[in-house]
Amino acid sequence: MKQEFTIIIFSENHVGLLNQVTTVFTRRNINIESLNTSESAITGIHKFTVVVVTTREQVDKLIGQIEKRIDVLKAFVFTSDEIVHQEIALYKVHTEALMNGNEVENLVRQYGAQILEVHRDYTVIQKTGHKHETQELFEKLDKFEVLQFVRSGRVAVTKTNWEQLATYLRSLEGRNKVTE
Amino acid sequence: METKTELIVEKDEAKKIQMSGSHAVIQSLLKEGVNLVFGYPGGAIMPVYDALYDYHDRLHHVLVRHEQGAVHAAQGFARVTGKVGVAIVTSGPGATNTITGIADAMIDSTPMVVISGQVGSPLLGTDAFQETDVIGISQPVTKWSCQVKKAEEIPAAIAKAFYIARSGRPGPVLVDITKDAQANMMEFDYVPVTQVRSYQPVPTPDSDKIAEAARLINLSKKPLALVGQGVMLGGAEKELLKFLEKSGVPAAWTLLGMSVMPSDHPLNVGMLGMHGNVGPNVKTNEADLIISFGMRFDDRVTGNTKAYAVNAKVIHFDIDPAEINKIIYADVPVLGDIKETLPMLTHMVSNNTHETWVKEFRACDKIETQKIIQPELYPTKEGITMGEVIRRVSEAMNHDAILVTDVGQHQMMASRYFKFRQSRSVVTSGGLGTMGFGLPAAIGAKMGRPDRQVVLFVGDGGFQMTIQELGTIFQTKIPVKIVLLNNNFLGMVRQWQELFFDKRYASTELINPDFQLISKGYGIMSEKVTSRDQLDEAILKLVNSEDAFLLEVVVEKEGNVFPMVPAGASVSDIRLE
């Protein structure tokens, strides 16, 4: 059965790493629903957060292949209930829409969104949340014509206390001295 | 030039010495114990070739005729020696021409380092002359790759490349070095790499899993061991025999596992897979336990995975965690270095013989011999069969030569009918099935093991894919023995057309040139055999020749390789005709 998985990958920070990671998906014809890359809590180590919809069997194989890449330290896979995750969306609408009546203002309040900037011509609204929430607001706002819309990739932290990589690194140090 | 060499040798005594990046490339190779490289020069690699000129006494460079030849030769060298094969090429087309060989080395776990020149770093990304994104192109088919843009980073990059190529599950690594990095001066200081933080080449064995494996083996009535190249890569041939002889478990090898044990060992039940032997294929579905050692359940081995090993639990020994459960679910996965895990297993298994079970394999052999082997080896019809040529050559070489093959019918025939006495005696393109692999790989193999006979079996199709490497043989005088099995067809494709495409022989018939004339042009002795009575004498000439020799045998035009497990069928449904 296909379901949504969030894959968190820790890697070295070299040129071309994104390509190394994405080719693993490309080769198996698995679509990346969302992708975010950033530094991790551990200095020098990069973190990828990838969302895919696939089967448990397929995702486990995927993890094996990702970890096989030399510059990847470790990859973890989570179902949605094992993580706290968030996305951010930006909506650019006509300021006029905000001025004519209070519908837009109500939507902003109702969805816990924020107004980032009000310009004479346009207003930028920000909302964080899960995809279906930011999508819902988009659909509501689109009545007033959304000029631009963008949603970030998913970011996620696990429900365990520490970055799981830290545990892995410690176990690695126990086995052999880290040289890099 | 000579004085320059002197200078470097003297300065080598001091820890750090000034030299150009290109000299650092050569010095790094020497530090890794390399004394033979295959390559082809060109614009962006010229500084390295210039440096090579100074080291000709210590680093032998084999000039091939095409970069694909360089990588295949490096593969041949690596497969017979266990050392890392090295190829040096230029940027752009030089680099892209290596991709087939790199992909081949990747899928067949062959340790190889390819050094490619690259345009000067200021020109990167400008569509400069002979610029290509070889890192991007090679990434999916290399174990690791990196681009070096600074002279001072060359030794560390090469050290890391060699470490990654040879450690764990071996594979190809590409190091792309910009022309300015080759030309600039740097301080040379070589520190071999013994560890990479993000890379764990050998998983730690779990003794509980090994104990569980031993328990299953001791309980099993019908165990079957599947042996792959991993055992050879791990240098665990003796450990394997100890296990088999103690446990009495019959063993079948994969195409790449061939020669891991003697062909005539009483527990060797033959080859797995599409054109393998009847016994190991059929018995896979009768076995109650499958123990796989360093093999990866390739689809040519398993056929339909849903109808594979249906009555068996599976124990899977591998060094690569990604192989576990990739194709076949492993009830007991055992990760680690096989040289370490096998003795642990042997220690825990009980003495057994499985006499009746082994006899069942021999009963299958009987049927196969009668229906297939006998007519192939001792044909009553006029046409020469591939099998009889192969077996006679094997015999004439005392069943102790290194077998190199190209890809196709002759490859399957050679793996069925050539015999082996010692390990690392096969060089063949297994996973990728690269036609054109054979000739250059044979050159590399012979250079790696000049003390052994190296015989190449090649078809008329594959031969012409890299035929230009006859020039390399001519120039280097390397005594490779070539047996060209000529049926004027792309035989394997024709066989499939016959069996599965209503004999519609679309573009498989070859109108061939006169191979004797070609051979003559390259100064290689040759002989053409068209009838059976000429065969033995010609083979004797081939075997006894001090120099390279091409024996062309015109074989049965429409011979087929049997038995055969049709693609997608179960191993139980192996066809005898």
Interface residues (C-beta under 8 A of the other chain):
Chain A: S11 E12 H14 V15 G16 N19 Q20 T23 R27 D60 K61 G64 Q65 E67 K68 I70 D71 V72 L73 L172 R175 N176 K177 V178 T179 E180
Chain B: I135 G136 Q139 P140 K143 W144 C146 Q147 I164 T194 Q195 V196 R197 S198 Y199 Q200 T204 D320 P321 A322 I324 N325 K326
